Amino acid sequence: MGFLEGKTVIVTGGGRAVLEDGTCGSIGYGIVTAFAKEGANIVITGRNLKKLEDAKEEIERLYNVEVLPVQADVNAGADNEAVVNSVVEKAIEKFGHIDALVNNAQASASGVSLAEHTTEQFDLAMYSGLYAAFYYMKACYPYLKETKGSVINFASGAGLFGNKGQCSYAAAKEGIRGLTRVAATEWAADGINVNVVCPLAWTAQLEKFEKAYPEAFKANVHTPPMGHFGDNEKEIGRVVVQLTSPDFKYMTGETITLEGGLGMRP
């Protein structure tokens, strides 16, 4: 076990997705695996209950930690504050405290041009990403204040660089970056550090993007200078874990690109 033994982490979008070749294709699951290896108990959320239960079964079997799967979907038609509050209440009932929050979940209509985007598609990105991060941060704040915990939010190069066909996704992700910076300022006195990660890893979602919108995929997705896409656990998840460690408590409000060299910017 590692430095997070006995700690509790909430990871949104933490289900286990599988690529066509049978390997894991989920950044969320990579993050969950990395936390489990450090001894943390984990609350995972998502829309697909089977993916959550698959993650629970494998993680508990392999790493001797407890995983609480909670089906939850932040969307335009839900009472989202109540949905998120229920997740947090279940986490506290099960584990008694929250030490870190990872806002990883995000859905979008990537590949659809701005001119062709519908309100429903825009809402999909905003609610699943920006609104979800907002509600989870609000609901977790009192408990993170008690533990002097950490928040890691997920943004994207789509927002940093204005990727073609990703207007709603980019807008949601840049909104999350703004929200993160405000929280970093307001919560610093409480001992809570809040940072952003922009990852590039090969996922089931990226695989679907390539098939559905090949032209937009070709325009946006390139092999990084490192020569490969990031490993969901080793090159994304482990960095997220380190951002919750005592060694990184002085870092807050920052955007970290994990894109193998594609994320370089002035």
Disulfide bonds with the S-S distance in Angstrom:
none
